[in-house]
Amino acid sequence: MLRLALALGLGAGALAGSAASAPPERLPPTNLLVFHDRHGAVRPVKSRRDWQRRRAEILRGFEQIAGALPGREKRCALDVRVEEVTDCGRYERRRITYQSEPGCRVPAWLLIPKAALESRKKFPAVLCLPPTDGQFGARVSVEPLRPHYRAYAHDLAERGFVTLAPAYPLLAEYQPDLRALGWPSGTLKAVWDNLRALDLLDAQPFVARGRYGAIGHSLGGHNAIFTALHEPRLRVLVSSCGFDSFLHYYDGKSDLWQPERGWCQTRYMPRLADYRGRLEEIPFDFHELLGALAPRPVFVSAPLRDDNFRAASAAEVVRAAAAVYQLLGSPENLVLEQPDCGHDFPSEVRERAYRWLERHLSARDRISNQGDARADRVIR
């Protein structure tokens, strides 16, 4: 097991400077402690202010591929509808839909501990982002439906968390028309749906508002990172089997970098197909995304025998991001575990991940029940 800690500090000011002109060259993703000054020269990062310039450049790189978040024109009433209620013993499970934007309703599962329904206290909440499952979709996060266990929304509800598992675009029953809705990528649509899911949690009387966790395996593992890049309300993350460097994805096989293959599928980022044969020119990589989360607590599991994402590459990503956590004074906030298994989220690692969420969303760290000090959010 390799343990690294990195500090992840994001506020509204973290995105300042994004309007600066595009830099003259691609900065190395493995060295996050350099940035472009206002003249375009490459300088070493020596301060938080320097880092914020690099972070703004990372966000611009992500937007170049996935697209930029829309403005208020896509915000609308959530119009939450409860479709089904199931008594699950310690918690109540609600199958719901909510309106994330005009003309689009997102299926989701909301799990509420009965203690939360029966008291006036505020309970911590976690966004549970599902892995790829074309048959069951987000339901695999709430029920043990597969041989490889993924039902972390169920586990966390049993432990006293309010959990919300929204569907991912173009999987199972959730088939939004991304082109008609104006989305350049399924990745960005998922981020938007997740931000609205947090709005939904904010509206619940039993939830400690404005300070949430996110957990995800595989697709959910990188979906959590993409969402947290844009959302400071996500204060602590768990990413299992979620990434390696684009350069090392399936050992760089070129046939995966074309339309509707790998990362270039409609439900991910179709623009990445333009970089086939020149992956080093992709304007962001996971080293930078992970560093951009500093100093927030992030727990990464990257199994040694994962056949989707290369373990050595994932470790390199975490090492690069760790430099930012060190700079920001929170090296203990970035943790990497590498269990000896395949593309899985084994029980012992899940247990440590759950304790990570409990630790960082504990009573002393949560927003006080006496008042909801809402986190600043980015609205474009």
C-alpha positions in Angstrom: 0.0 0.0 0.0 1.3 3.4 -0.9 -0.1 6.3 1.1 0.2 9.8 0.0 -1.5 12.9 1.4 -2.3 16.0 -0.5 -4.2 19.2 0.3 -7.0 20.2 -1.9 -8.3 23.8 -1.6 -11.0 25.1 -3.8 -13.1 28.1 -3.3 -14.8 30.5 -5.6 -11.5 32.3 -6.0 -9.9 29.2 -7.2 -11.3 29.7 -10.7 -10.3 33.4 -10.9 -8.0 34.1 -13.8 -9.7 31.7 -16.2 -10.4 34.6 -18.6 -6.6 35.0 -19.2 -5.4 34.4 -22.7 -4.4 30.8 -23.6 -0.9 29.8 -22.7 1.7 29.4 -25.5 2.5 25.8 -24.7 1.2 22.7 -23.0 2.7 22.5 -19.5 3.8 19.0 -18.4 1.1 17.1 -16.5 3.7 15.3 -14.4 5.1 18.6 -13.0 2.3 20.7 -11.5 4.6 23.2 -9.8 5.1 25.3 -12.9 2.8 27.9 -14.4 2.6 30.5 -17.1 3.0 34.1 -16.0 1.0 37.0 -17.6 3.7 37.2 -20.4 3.4 33.4 -21.2 6.7 32.5 -19.6 7.0 29.3 -17.7 7.7 30.0 -14.0 8.0 27.8 -10.9 5.0 27.7 -8.5 6.2 29.2 -5.2 2.9 30.3 -3.7 -0.8 29.6 -3.5 -1.4 32.5 -6.0 1.0 30.9 -8.5 -0.8 27.6 -8.1 -4.2 29.3 -8.8 -2.9 30.4 -12.1 -1.9 26.8 -13.0 -5.2 25.6 -11.7 -7.1 28.0 -13.9 -5.2 26.7 -16.9 -6.1 23.1 -16.0 -9.8 24.1 -15.9 -9.4 25.8 -19.4 -7.9 22.6 -20.7 -10.7 20.5 -19.4 -13.3 22.9 -20.9 -11.6 22.7 -24.2 -12.4 19.0 -24.4 -15.5 18.4 -22.2 -17.1 21.9 -22.7 -17.8 24.7 -20.2 -20.6 24.6 -17.7 -23.7 26.5 -18.9 -25.1 29.6 -17.2 -28.4 30.1 -15.5 -30.4 29.3 -18.6 -30.3 25.6 -17.7 -31.2 26.1 -14.1 -34.9 25.3 -13.3 -37.1 24.0 -10.6 -36.0 20.5 -9.6 -39.6 19.2 -9.5 -38.6 16.1 -7.5 -41.0 13.2 -8.0 -41.1 10.1 -5.8 -41.8 7.1 -7.9 -41.4 4.3 -5.3 -40.6 4.0 -1.6 -39.1 0.8 -0.1 -38.5 0.1 3.6 -34.9 -1.3 3.8 -34.8 -1.7 7.6 -32.4 1.0 8.8 -33.2 3.3 6.0 -35.9 4.3 3.5 -35.1 4.0 -0.2 -36.9 6.3 -2.6 -36.8 5.9 -6.4 -37.1 9.4 -7.7 -36.7 11.6 -10.7 -35.6 15.3 -10.8 -35.5 17.9 -13.4 -31.8 18.9 -14.0 -32.6 21.3 -16.9 -35.6 22.2 -19.0 -36.7 19.1 -20.9 -34.7 16.5 -19.0 -35.5 14.4 -15.9 -32.8 12.4 -14.2 -33.7 9.0 -12.5 -32.0 8.6 -9.1 -32.1 6.7 -5.8 -32.3 8.6 -2.5 -31.5 6.6 0.6 -32.5 8.2 3.9 -31.6 6.7 7.3 -34.7 6.4 9.5 -32.9 8.3 12.2 -32.7 11.3 9.9 -36.5 11.1 9.2 -37.2 10.9 12.9 -35.1 13.7 14.4 -34.3 17.3 13.8 -30.6 16.8 13.4 -28.7 17.3 10.2 -27.1 14.2 8.7 -24.1 14.0 6.4 -24.8 13.2 2.7 -22.7 11.4 0.0 -23.2 11.5 -3.7 -22.8 7.8 -4.9 -21.8 7.7 -8.5 -22.3 4.4 -10.2 -19.9 2.4 -12.4 -20.8 1.5 -16.0 -23.8 -0.8 -16.1 -26.0 -0.8 -19.2 -28.7 -3.0 -17.7 -29.2 -1.7 -14.1 -27.6 1.8 -14.3 -27.4 3.6 -10.9 -29.4 0.8 -9.3 -26.1 -1.2 -8.8 -25.1 1.4 -6.3 -28.1 0.7 -4.1 -28.5 -3.1 -4.4 -26.1 -6.0 -4.7 -27.0 -6.9 -8.2 -23.6 -8.0 -9.6 -21.0 -10.6 -8.4 -18.5 -7.8 -7.9 -20.1 -5.7 -5.2 -20.8 -2.1 -5.9 -23.7 -1.1 -3.6 -21.8 1.6 -1.7 -25.0 3.8 -1.4 -26.6 1.0 0.5 -23.5 0.5 2.8 -23.3 4.2 3.6 -27.0 4.5 4.3 -26.6 1.6 6.8 -23.9 3.6 8.4 -26.0 6.7 8.9 -25.4 8.7 5.7 -28.0 10.2 3.4 -27.0 8.9 0.0 -28.0 9.9 -3.5 -27.2 7.9 -6.6 -28.1 9.7 -9.8 -28.2 7.9 -13.2 -25.4 8.5 -15.7 -26.3 9.7 -19.2 -26.8 7.0 -21.9 -26.8 4.1 -19.5 -29.8 1.8 -18.8 -33.0 3.8 -18.6 -31.5 7.2 -18.7 -31.1 8.2 -22.4 -31.1 12.0 -22.8 -30.7 13.4 -26.3 -27.4 15.2 -25.6 -27.2 16.9 -29.0 -30.8 18.3 -28.8 -30.1 19.5 -25.3 -26.9 21.2 -26.4 -24.2 19.2 -24.5 -20.8 18.8 -26.1 -20.0 15.7 -24.0 -21.7 13.2 -21.8 -19.1 14.0 -19.2 -20.2 17.6 -18.9 -23.9 16.6 -18.8 -23.1 14.1 -16.0 -21.3 16.9 -14.1 -24.4 19.2 -14.5 -26.8 16.5 -13.4 -24.6 15.9 -10.3 -24.5 19.6 -9.4 -28.3 19.6 -9.5 -28.3 16.4 -7.4 -26.4 18.5 -4.8 -29.0 21.2 -5.1 -31.6 18.5 -4.3 -29.6 17.4 -1.2 -29.4 21.1 -0.1 -33.2 21.2 -0.2 -33.7 18.3 2.2 -34.5 19.3 5.8 -32.5 16.4 7.3 -29.2 17.1 5.4 -26.2 19.0 6.6 -26.2 21.4 3.6 -23.2 22.6 1.6 -20.6 20.0 2.6 -20.8 16.6 0.9 -18.8 13.6 0.0 -18.6 11.7 -3.3 -17.7 8.1 -3.9 -17.5 6.2 -7.2 -16.1 3.1 -8.8 -14.7 3.0 -12.4 -17.0 5.4 -14.3 -18.1 6.7 -11.0 -14.5 7.1 -9.9 -13.7 9.6 -12.7 -17.2 11.1 -12.6 -16.5 12.1 -9.0 -13.3 13.9 -10.0 -14.8 15.7 -12.9 -17.7 16.9 -10.7 -15.5 18.0 -7.8 -13.4 20.0 -10.2 -16.4 22.3 -10.6 -18.1 21.9 -7.3 -16.7 23.1 -3.9 -19.6 21.6 -2.0 -17.9 18.3 -2.6 -15.5 18.4 0.3 -14.2 14.8 0.4 -13.8 12.2 -2.4 -13.3 8.4 -2.9 -12.3 7.3 -6.4 -11.9 3.5 -7.0 -10.4 2.3 -10.3 -11.2 5.7 -11.9 -8.2 6.7 -13.9 -4.7 6.4 -15.3 -2.9 8.9 -17.6 -4.4 9.2 -21.0 -1.0 8.3 -22.4 -1.2 4.8 -20.7 -4.9 4.0 -21.1 -4.9 0.4 -22.4 -1.2 0.9 -23.1 -2.0 3.7 -25.6 -3.8 1.5 -28.2 -4.6 3.8 -31.1 -7.8 2.1 -32.1 -9.4 3.2 -28.9 -8.9 6.9 -29.8 -11.6 7.1 -32.4 -15.3 8.0 -32.3 -17.4 5.8 -30.0 -14.4 3.9 -28.6 -12.9 4.3 -25.1 -12.8 7.9 -23.8 -14.1 9.1 -27.2 -17.7 7.8 -26.8 -20.6 10.2 -26.8 -21.2 9.5 -23.1 -17.6 10.6 -22.4 -15.7 13.2 -24.4 -16.0 12.8 -28.2 -13.5 15.6 -28.9 -10.7 13.4 -27.6 -10.9 11.5 -30.9 -9.1 14.5 -32.4 -6.0 13.6 -30.5 -5.5 10.1 -31.8 -1.8 9.7 -32.5 -0.9 12.7 -30.4 -2.2 12.0 -26.9 0.6 14.1 -25.3 -1.2 17.2 -26.7 -4.5 16.5 -24.9 -4.8 19.8 -22.9 -5.4 18.1 -19.5 -4.7 14.8 -17.8 -5.6 13.2 -14.5 -2.4 14.4 -12.7 -3.7 17.9 -13.1 -7.3 17.1 -12.3 -6.3 15.4 -9.0 -4.0 18.3 -8.1 -6.8 20.8 -8.8 -8.8 19.2 -6.0 -6.2 20.0 -3.4 -6.3 20.5 -0.4 -9.6 18.5 -0.2 -9.3 15.0 1.1 -9.2 12.4 -1.7 -8.9 8.6 -1.2 -7.8 6.7 -4.3 -7.9 3.0 -4.8 -5.9 1.8 -7.9 -5.6 -2.1 -7.8 -2.4 -3.7 -9.0 -4.1 -5.9 -11.5 -6.7 -3.5 -12.9 -7.1 -4.3 -16.6 -8.9 -1.0 -17.4 -6.5 1.5 -15.8 -2.8 0.8 -15.3 -1.7 0.7 -11.7 1.7 2.2 -12.2 0.3 5.1 -14.2 -2.4 5.8 -11.5 0.4 5.9 -8.9 2.3 8.3 -11.0 -0.8 10.5 -11.3 -1.1 10.6 -7.5 2.6 11.3 -7.0 2.4 14.3 -9.3 -0.7 15.6 -7.5 0.9 15.1 -4.1 3.3 18.0 -4.8 0.3 20.4 -4.8 -1.0 18.9 -1.5 2.5 19.4 0.0 2.5 23.0 -1.3 -0.8 23.7 0.3 0.2 22.1 3.6 -2.1 19.1 3.6 -0.1 16.1 2.4 -2.2 13.8 4.6 -5.3 14.6 2.6 -4.3 12.5 -0.5 -4.2 8.8 0.0 -3.4 6.0 -2.5 -4.1 2.3 -1.9 -3.2 -0.4 -4.3 -4.9 -3.7 -3.4 -3.7 -6.9 -5.1 -6.8 -7.4 -7.2 -8.3 -6.6 -10.6 -10.8 -3.9 -11.6 -12.7 -4.2 -8.3 -13.5 -2.3 -5.0 -12.8 -5.1 -2.4 -14.5 -5.1 0.9 -11.5 -4.2 3.0 -10.7 -1.2 0.8 -14.4 -0.1 0.8 -14.3 -0.2 4.6 -11.3 2.1 4.8 -13.0 4.4 2.2 -16.2 4.5 4.3 -14.1 5.5 7.4 -12.4 8.1 5.3 -15.8 9.7 4.5 -16.9 9.4 8.2 -13.7 11.0 9.4 -13.9 14.0 7.0 -17.7 14.4 7.3 -17.7 13.9 11.0 -19.8 16.0 13.5 -16.9 18.3 14.3 -16.2 19.0 10.7 -19.8 19.2 9.4 -21.7 22.4 9.1 -23.4 23.2 12.4 -26.9 22.1 12.9 -27.6 25.6 14.3 -27.1 27.2 10.9 -26.4 26.3 7.3 -23.2 28.1 6.3 -23.5 27.3 2.6 -20.4 26.8 0.6 -19.7 29.2 -2.2 -20.5 27.6 -5.5 -19.5 28.4 -9.0 -22.3 29.7 -11.2 -21.5 30.8 -14.7 
